[in-house]
Amino acid sequence: MTLTIPIKAIQLAPGSTVSIHNVSWQDFETLLADLGEKRNTRIAYYQGTLEIMSPLARHERPHRIIAHILTAILELQGRDWEDFGSTTLKRPEVAGIEPDTCFYIQNAHRVQGCTDLDLDIYPPPDLAIESDVISLTTVSAYQAMKVPEIWVYRNQALKISVLDGDHYVDASSSSTFPDLPITTLISQLVQSAIDQGTSQMLRNLRTQFRQSNEP
């Protein structure tokens, strides 16, 4: 006997994940439409495997803080950027992924005016940021999208992975910020934001940056 349960009927405890196999691309697209954007779950799809994740409450804050840090540094460096948040990235028939947040930096000028992200028209985001667990399905989906760089923040530490051909490799530095000790800096600033407040941390960051660049 085959038991059919609507996806909406599945209740996931915070921090849990469910994987469903043999899911067609059409079913994935229908599921996205049915669930809508106002939900707490995140979804990844790769070659027939659908993964639904329910983040822990502590999952959300770090990646939001990192996004604030990222944009502050870019502003201080006078660089352009576009924040596409958790926009669903799709490679039809192959993969779909909802990052915690993602940015266009090197290619910011190429997505000006974009309101409907089609990766057949636009390049993939330059950087994706994930908090806590990142699964094999998620990694495979990012590889299919050819996102050049992924940051994963877990256990108060930042891990950088860069795309090398068709696979990700661990990196000690960021290709987006090659002149900054980004792994150490992000970890310190996230903890500072938690201890002192994000606004105060950002004010301190801007002051320190300006002082270090004074003649």
C-alpha positions in Angstrom: 0.0 0.0 0.0 1.3 3.5 -0.9 0.5 6.2 1.6 0.2 9.7 0.2 0.6 12.7 2.5 0.3 16.3 1.4 3.6 18.2 1.9 1.8 20.9 3.9 0.7 18.2 6.4 4.4 17.4 7.2 5.3 19.1 10.5 9.1 19.4 11.0 10.6 20.1 14.4 13.1 23.1 14.4 16.5 21.8 13.2 15.1 18.8 11.4 15.3 17.8 7.7 13.3 15.4 5.6 14.4 14.1 2.2 12.0 12.8 -0.5 13.3 10.9 -3.5 11.9 10.5 -7.0 10.5 14.0 -7.2 10.0 15.4 -10.7 11.0 19.0 -11.5 7.3 19.7 -12.2 6.4 18.5 -8.7 9.1 20.7 -7.3 7.8 23.8 -9.1 4.2 23.0 -8.0 5.4 22.6 -4.4 7.1 26.0 -4.4 4.0 27.6 -5.7 1.8 25.8 -3.2 4.0 26.7 -0.2 4.5 30.3 -1.2 7.2 32.6 0.2 5.8 33.2 3.7 7.1 30.1 5.4 9.8 29.0 7.9 11.1 26.1 5.9 13.9 26.1 3.3 14.0 23.8 0.2 16.7 22.3 -1.9 16.3 20.1 -5.0 18.8 18.1 -6.9 18.2 15.5 -9.6 15.0 14.1 -8.1 15.8 14.5 -4.4 13.8 17.1 -2.5 15.0 18.3 0.8 12.9 20.3 3.2 14.7 21.9 6.2 13.2 23.6 9.3 15.9 26.0 10.7 16.5 26.4 14.4 15.7 29.8 15.9 19.4 30.4 16.3 19.9 29.8 12.6 18.4 33.1 11.4 20.4 35.7 13.3 24.0 34.8 12.2 23.4 35.0 8.5 21.5 38.3 8.8 24.4 39.7 10.9 26.9 38.5 8.3 24.8 40.2 5.5 25.0 43.5 7.5 28.8 43.1 7.9 29.2 42.3 4.2 27.3 45.3 3.0 29.1 47.6 5.5 32.5 46.5 4.2 31.4 46.8 0.6 30.2 50.3 1.3 33.4 51.3 3.0 35.4 49.9 0.1 33.2 51.9 -2.3 32.0 48.7 -4.1 28.6 48.0 -5.7 26.4 45.1 -4.5 23.0 43.7 -4.9 21.3 41.6 -2.1 19.0 38.9 -3.5 18.2 37.4 -0.1 16.7 33.9 -0.2 15.6 34.1 -3.8 15.0 30.7 -5.2 17.8 29.8 -7.6 16.8 27.4 -10.4 18.5 25.3 -13.0 15.4 23.8 -14.6 15.1 20.0 -14.5 18.3 19.7 -12.5 18.4 21.8 -9.3 16.8 24.4 -7.1 18.0 26.0 -3.9 17.0 28.7 -1.5 20.1 30.2 0.1 19.9 31.9 3.5 21.0 34.9 1.6 23.0 35.6 -1.5 24.8 38.6 -3.1 25.9 39.9 -6.5 29.1 41.8 -6.0 31.5 41.3 -8.9 28.5 41.0 -11.2 26.3 43.6 -9.5 26.1 45.7 -12.6 24.8 42.7 -14.6 21.6 42.3 -12.5 20.5 46.0 -12.4 16.9 46.1 -13.3 16.4 42.4 -12.6 13.1 41.5 -10.8 12.8 37.9 -12.0 16.0 36.0 -11.7 16.5 33.7 -14.6 19.9 32.0 -14.6 19.6 31.5 -18.4 19.8 35.2 -18.7 21.7 36.4 -15.6 24.9 34.9 -14.0 24.5 33.1 -10.7 25.1 35.0 -7.4 28.8 35.7 -6.7 28.3 34.7 -3.0 25.9 32.5 -1.1 25.7 32.5 2.7 24.4 29.6 4.8 24.0 29.2 8.5 24.6 25.9 10.3 24.1 22.6 8.4 24.6 22.4 4.7 23.7 19.0 3.2 25.0 17.1 0.2 21.8 18.0 -1.7 22.4 21.7 -1.0 26.1 21.5 -2.1 25.1 19.6 -5.3 22.5 22.2 -6.0 25.0 25.1 -5.6 27.4 23.2 -7.9 24.7 22.9 -10.5 24.1 26.7 -10.2 27.9 27.3 -10.4 27.8 29.8 -7.5 31.5 30.8 -7.2 31.7 31.1 -3.5 29.8 29.8 -0.4 30.2 30.9 3.2 28.9 28.6 5.9 28.7 29.8 9.4 28.6 27.0 12.0 29.6 26.8 15.7 30.9 30.4 15.7 33.3 29.8 12.8 33.1 30.7 9.1 34.1 28.1 6.4 34.7 29.3 2.9 34.2 27.1 -0.1 35.1 28.1 -3.7 34.1 26.5 -6.9 37.0 24.7 -8.6 35.8 23.3 -11.9 32.6 21.3 -11.0 33.3 20.9 -7.3 33.8 23.0 -4.2 37.1 23.1 -2.3 37.8 24.6 1.1 39.6 27.9 1.0 41.5 29.9 3.7 40.6 33.3 2.0 37.7 34.8 0.1 38.0 35.6 -3.6 35.5 38.4 -2.9 37.7 40.0 -0.2 41.2 38.7 -0.9 42.9 41.4 1.2 40.9 40.7 4.4 41.2 37.9 7.0 37.6 37.3 6.4 37.1 34.0 8.3 38.6 35.5 11.5 36.9 38.9 10.9 33.4 37.5 10.4 33.6 35.3 13.5 34.7 38.1 15.7 32.2 40.6 14.3 29.2 38.2 14.6 30.1 37.5 18.3 30.5 41.3 18.8 27.0 41.9 17.4 25.5 39.2 19.6 27.3 40.6 22.7 27.0 44.4 22.0 24.2 44.7 19.4 24.4 44.8 15.7 24.2 48.6 15.4 27.0 49.2 17.8 29.2 46.5 16.1 28.6 48.2 12.7 29.5 51.6 14.1 32.7 50.3 15.6 33.5 48.5 12.3 33.1 51.8 10.3 35.2 53.8 12.8 38.0 51.2 12.8 38.0 51.1 9.0 38.2 54.8 8.6 41.0 55.1 11.2 43.0 52.4 9.5 42.7 54.3 6.2 43.7 57.7 7.6 47.0 59.1 6.2 
